[in-house]
Amino acid sequence: MAGRVLLQFFHWYYPSGGTLWDEVAQKAEELAGMGITDVWLPPASKGAAGGYSVGYDTYDLFDLGEFDQKGTVATKYGDRGALENACHTLAGHGIGVIHDVVFNHKLGADEKERVKVRRADPEDRTEIEDEAFEALAYTRFTFPGRNGAYSEFVWTHKCFTGVDYIEDPDETGVFRLVNEYGDGEWNDEVDQELGNYDYLIGADVEFRNRAVAEELKYWGRWFSEQVPVAGFRLDAAKHIPAWFFRDWIAHMREAVKEDMFVVAEYWHPEIDALKTYLDLVDRQLMLFDVGLHYRFHDASAAGGDYDMRTIFDGTLVAEVPDHAVTLVENHDTQPLQSLEAAVEPWFKPLAYALILMREQGVPSVFYADLYGAQYRDKGSDGEEYDIDMPRIECLPKLIEARKRFANGAETLYFDDSNCLAVVREGTGEAPGSVTVLTNGEETAKDVDLGEAHANATFRDFLGHREDAVETDEEGRAAFPVNAGSVSVWVREDSL
């Protein structure tokens, strides 16, 4: 996966109005030229919130902005025609289209059903009351606006493990639906937070129902016939049994695309939890390097007090690099969101340099870092906040630097608590680079490039430094970097 760069082309507060698919198409040529190889699109299916849905409140997987449902035909991002155009335009520029898949739950049911439920302790889901009682639950999905187009499957209470709201009696909480699957227990091979983290929100999908599993396989095949598909981002993997995704991915690779790129969101900072999950899915997918994101967050807050030599300790990219998608920020970690752990803007160029210029891992770039974002929302304290996420000015050049100069064998100079260097030796066909970064004062890193780079002139590709660096007759030089900054030094004759 050398040279691969994934761009998450949305953020949580992307404006409504159906413009995102059009923006994707408009920027496809620019992204390809910059060095973006894959674009991760937001969920394309109709959500329960209709035209305001970010996409994670799945209502109808088969409505790609085509049917009048939930008060709108188009989704927040545009209609089906605009989606198709965006995907084909990306593919036409050689960019892989990565689609967000939200299988864990459904919201916005069309009808209530009288069901039997058992109360579960929200803080320990393994504690489920023995006594069942009748109630009304929103568990019947008939999709009247679609009227059987593409699929006639009707979702009922037999398709779900639990709900968080019932009527008659009116209660909120966590309720285990009584059906013939699982002997009254939640799914296994899920995260053990809260005892068993099968249940997350809404009507939780019952993957042990064979009809449900087959419908989701059918949807995957159907979707891949509608638009170009290079791969998938799998939402909420810690809440979905690993055995289901193990089987679903194998099916999709056999039926659609053998080398399909798949990355799962298993949001857990502990490396052992990620390793266990990879083993459960037979290592058929990649995972986001959650621990590395939190290290970037901590480093940005600590400034020069953070020991940069430890930044990759205990991370997925350090221990299982072939299965790591590295990231600086995403839609869940941005300010005011559920997993908020924002990386401060001053540090983001350093963090992106560390994931883009290194050999290991597939780096993921966040839309708001590339283009900026402004929005207003309530914080956890109930107060309104205006948020300005500035675009990272050097990020396009860093992405281009990966494309042009992140070549050849890698040598790490992690011998200083504040200043690091990543050296890429280059190849016979492609030039290398010396990336130097510091969270402290202006400094320089002594690097030995060997006689192949004797008496050579180097320039900072990012333009943060205007001076030149001259190597000696043995290929050695001190490569400078500004305080709290990064420079990517490349041979002048490779520019």
N, C-alpha and C positions, 0 to 999 in steps of 0.2 A: 504494500500500500504506500510505497515511497511517493512522496510529493502530494499525497491526497490532502485536501482541505475541505472540511464540511462547513457550510454557512447556514446557521439557523435564521431563516428569512422571516422573522416576526418577533414581536415581544408581546407581553401580556396586554399592554395598553395600546397596541396598534389601533389606529382610528377605525371606527365603523364606517360603513358607506360603500363597501364592495370594491375597494381599489387595490387590494394587495395582489391578487392574481395579475392585474394589469401591470403593476409595478415590477413584478417578477419578470414578465415578458420584456418590459422596457429595459431592464438592467442586465439581461442575460448575456449580451455580448460583452458588456463592461466587466462582468464578473469572470467570464472565461478568460479575458485578457489579463485580468489581475492575478489569476492563479487559483480561483475557486474551482474545485473539481466536482463537488456535490452540493446540492441545495436541499436542506431539510425544510419542508413546507408544513404549515400548521394543519391540524385535522381538517379534511375536506368535507366531512359529512355534516348533516344538519344537526345542530345541538338544540337542547330544550329551550334555550334562550333565543332561538331564531337568529335574527340578523345582528344580535348583540353578543352571540356566543363566541367565546374564544375557541371553542371546539372540544373541550374536555368534558362537557355535559352531554355525552352522546345520546341522541334520540333515534335517528334512523341512519344506519350505515350506508344504505343504498340511495339516499338523497344527497347528491353532490351539488346542490343548488339548482335543482330542476323542478321541484314540486312545491306547491303552495301549502306549506306546513309550518306550524309554529309562527304564523303571522307573516311569513315571507317566502318568496321563492329562492332568492339568492341567500347565501350565507354571509357572514360578516365580511368575507374576503372576496365575494363576487359570485357570479352564477356559473353553472357547469361549463358553458361555452368558454368563459374566461379562464377557468381552471384548465380545460383541455389545451387552450392556446398557450398558457404559461408552461405547462409540462412539455408540450411539443417544442416550444421555443428553446427551453433549457436543453432538451435532448439534442436539438439541432445544432447547438453550440458545444456539444460534447460534454455537457454537464449532467451528472447522474441526478435523478429526481428521487429524493428520500421522503417517504410519506409517513406521517404520524398516525399510528394505529391506537385507538382507544377502545379496548375490549372489556375492561374490568367491570363496567357498570353502565346502566342506562337510566335516563331521567326523562320526565315529561310524559309518563304513560297516558294512553288514550282513554283507558277505563280502569275502574277499581274492580277488584275481585274479593269475594269473601274467602279468607284463608285461615289457616291455623298457624299461630306463631308461638315462640317461646322467648321470653326475655333473656338477653345476654348482658353481662356486666360490661359496660363500655370500657372500663379500665382493665378488665381481664376477660377477653372474649371466650376463653375456655370455660368460664363459669356460666353455664346456661341452665335456666330453671327447668325442672323436670316437667312441670305442669304446662300444657299447651292450652291456649284459649283462642276463640274466634275473633276476627277483626276484619276490617276492610283495608286493603293495601293497593297502592297504585302499581300494579304489576302486569297489566294487559296492554300490549303494544300492537295495534292493528294497522297503523300508518294509513289512515283513510285517504289522505291527500295523494298518496302514491298508488293506491287502489290495486295492489298486487303486481305492479310493474317490477320486473327484475327478480322479485322473490315474493312468494305468497306465505312465507313463514310468519306465524303469529306467536309472539312471545307472551307466555303466561307465567303464573307463579311457579310452575314446574321448571322454569328456565333460570330461576334465581335462588340464591342461598339465603338472602336476608334483605331487610329494608330498615330505614331509620325513622319512618313515620307511619302511623296507623290511625284509623278512625274507627269509632264505635267499638271500643273506647278510643278517645283521642289521646295519643301519646307520642312523644318523641323519645328516641333511645336507639338501641341496637336490638333487632328482633330476628331470631333465626326462624326462617320459614320451615314449616313441616312438610316435607315431600319424601319421595322414595330414594333420594340420593344422599349418601354419606352417613346414614344411620344417625341423623340429627346433628352431626358434627360439621365444622367448617372444613374447607379444603386443606390438604396437607401441602408440603413443599412451598409454603409461603413464609414471609418474614415473621419472626416470633415476637415482634414488638406488640404490646398489649395482649400478650399470651398467644394470640394468633391473629395476624393482620390480613386475613382473607377479606374481611369487610372493610370498605373504605367510605362509600357514599352511595346514595340512591338505591336503586334495585341492583344488587350485586349478582353478577352473572354466575350461573352454576355450570361450570365446565365439565362436570361429571355426567351431565345429561348429554348423551351421544348425539341427539338431534341438534343441540346447541353447537357442539364441537364441529359437526359436519356443516352446519350453516355458516360458521365463521371461516371454515376452509373454502366453502363455495364463494363466500364474499371475497376472499383473497384472490381467488382465480378470476372472478368477475371484475373486480377492481383493476386488476392487471391487464384486462382487455379493454378498459375504458381509456386509460392514460398510460404514458410511459412510466415504468417502475424500475428503478435501479436498486431499491431497497426500502427498508422500513425502520422507523424509530418506534419502539414498543413502549407505550405509556404504562406507568404504575406496575412494573413487573414484580415488585415485592409483594403485591396483593393478589397476584395471579399464580396458580400452581405452576411450578417450573416444568412439570411433565407436559402440561398443555402446550407451552411455547416450544418445548423440545420437539413435540410432534408436529405442531403447526409450521414451524420453520422448515423442518425436513420435507413436509408436504409442499410448501411453496417453492423450495429449491428444486424439487423434482418436477413440479407442474409448470413453473413459470421461468425461473432463472437460476441456474446452478451456482453462479458466483454472486448471488444477491448479498448486498451489504445490509447487515442487521445490527442495530445497537439498541440495547434495552436500558430504560431508566430504572435502575435498581438503586434508589437513593439511600445509600448507607455509607458513612465515612470510614467504617472499619474494613480493612483489607481482607480479613479472614471471612467476613460475610460475603464479600464479592467473589472470593475464590470458591467458596462453597456453592454459590449460585452458578458459577461457570461450570463447575463439575456436574451439577444437577441437570444442566441443559446440554451436556456433552460438548461444551465449549463451541457451540454452534453460532455464537454471537459475540458482540463486543459490549462493553459496559462503559458508562461515563465514569471518569475518574473523580469520584465525589471527594475523596480525601485530598486530592491535589487542589481542587477548588477551595476547600476550607483552609488549606495552607496559604494559598494566595490571599485569601481574605485576612488571615491572621498577620501575614507579612505586611500587607498594605496598612494595617492599623498600627503595627509596631514600629514601622519606619526603620531607621538605622540600627535599632536594637535587635532586630530579627537576624538570626544566624542563617544566612542564605545557603550555607553548605548543607543544611538539613532539609531543604525545601522539597526534595523528592523522597524523603524517608517515609516508608510505609505507604507509598502510593501504588496504584495499580500499574501505572506506566513503568515504575521501577521494578516491579515484581512479576507482572504478567503483561509485558508490553504489546504482544500481538493481539491482545483483547482490550486495549485501552483506547477510549476516545477522551482526549484531554480537553478541558474547557476552562475558561476564565469566569464566565457569567452565563446565565440563561434566564428564561422567562419566569422561573420559580424563585430564583435567588435575587432578582432585581429589587430595588427598594419598594417597600410596601407589600411585597408578595409573601406567600406562605412559608417559604424557606429562605427568607431574606438573609443574605450574608454577603452583601455587596463588596466587591473589590474596589478600593478607592481609585479614582481616575489616574492619579499620579503613578500608580504601580502597574496599571494595565499594560503599558508598553513593555515593561519588563516581563510580566507574566506571558504575554503573547509571544515575545521573543523566545521564551523558554519552551513553549509548546510548538512554535512554528519552525524554529531553526534546528531543533533536535531531530534525530533520526527516528526515535521510538514514538509510537502512538499516532493516532489520527487526530489532528487538532480541529476543534470546533470553534468557529467564530460567531459571535452574537450580533444580531442585526443592530441593536442599540449602540454597540461599540463601534460599528462600522459607519452608521449613518446618524447616530444621535437619537434621543427620544425625550419628549416633554409630555408630562401628564399630571393629573391631579387625582388623588384618592385619599380615603381615610386610612389612618394607621391603626395599629392594634389598640391604641389608646382612645380611638373614636374621633380624634382630631383630623382635620383636612390638611393635606400637605401638597405643595407644588414641587414636583420632582423634575430636575433637569439632568439627564444623562448625556454628557457631552460626547461627541464623536471623538474617537482616538485618532488624532491627526496622522500619526505615522503608520496606522494599521494597514492601509492599502499597500504601502511600500514594504511592510513586513511580510504581507502575503506574497507580494511579487518577489521578495528576497527568497522566500522558501522555494518558489518556482524556479528561480534562476541560480541561486547560490547555495542552497542546502543540499549539497551533493557530496558523495564520497564518504569515507570512513569518518567517524566522530571521535574527538578527544575532548574530555571535559576538564577544565581547570577550576575545580571546586575546592581551592586551597585557601580561601579567604572568607571570613564571615560576612563581608559586605560586597565583595566584587567577584563575579563569576565570569567565565568565558566558555563558549561553545565553539570549537573549531571543527569545521568540515573541510576535509582535505581536497575535495574535488575529485574529478576523474579525468581520463584522457579526453573526454568529450565535453565535460561540463565543469565550470569553475566552482571553487569552494568559497569559504568565508570565515571570518573571525568575528563572532558576536560577543561583545563585552557589555556587561550591565552591572549597575551598582545601586544599592539602596542607601548609600552613604555619600560621602563627599567626592568631589572630582578626583579621579585616580587613573591609573593605567595598569594593564595586565601584561606581564612579560610572557611572550609566546615564542616557541621555537617551531617554525614551519618547515625547516629543512632546506637543503641546498636547492631544491626545485624552485624555491621562492627567494633565492638570493638576490639582493640588490633590486628588489621590486618595490613599486609604489602602490600604496593602498589608500582608498578613499572611503569615507563613511557613506554608504548607500542611502541611509536615512536622512542625511543632511544635517544631523545634529552637530557634527563637527565639520569645520571648513578646512582644517589643516590636513596635511598629508602625512602618512607614515612610511618611512623608508626602512626596509629590512637590510641587515648587514650581509656580508659575503657568505654567512652560514644560514641565512634565512630567519634571523632572530630580530625581534623588535618589541617595543613597548607600545601597546595599543590603548590609547586614552578613551575615557568616557566621562561625560559631564555628571555632576552630582544628581543622584536620583534619576538616572537616565539609562539609555541603551544606544549603542552604535553597532552597525553591521559593517565591518570593514571588508572590502573586496578589492581585488587587484584592479588598478586603473585601466589596464588593457583588456579587462573583461566587461567594462561598462559600454 
